[in-house]
Amino acid sequence: MITVMMMLERQSHKEIRRYSRREKYRALKSSATGIRDELMRWIDEHGLAADVARVGEPTAFNTLFVTSTRDAAERLVEAPGVVGVAPTGEFPVDLRALPELPAPEDEQESDE
């Protein structure tokens, strides 16, 4: 099993530009929830349920994390509402590797 990140279709900036921040969040999360629901049906219809161990919860950030076999992950790109699929290993996060961040301006010493 591998874990992949799926990039989902989302509303255009033009469509949600007039929304308040709260309305944008709700619209984007609602869209991702609809795509996730459709994805779950698609997985069943294509006989992949045994190959997909977990489909993560939708967020407003047009991504889902899915744990599946490699073969199923490759097929998920064909699902409606899916823009792309990438192994999570392609997005390493190692906070120890970050350079030391500068202190905020109000904490930096002044030369004056």
Secondary structure, DSSP 8 states (H G I E B T S, - for coil): -EEEEEEE----HHHHTTS-HHHHHHHHHHHHHHHHHHHHHHHHHTT-GGGEEEE----TTSEEEEEE-HHHHHHHTTSTTEEEEEEGGGS---GGGS------GGGS----
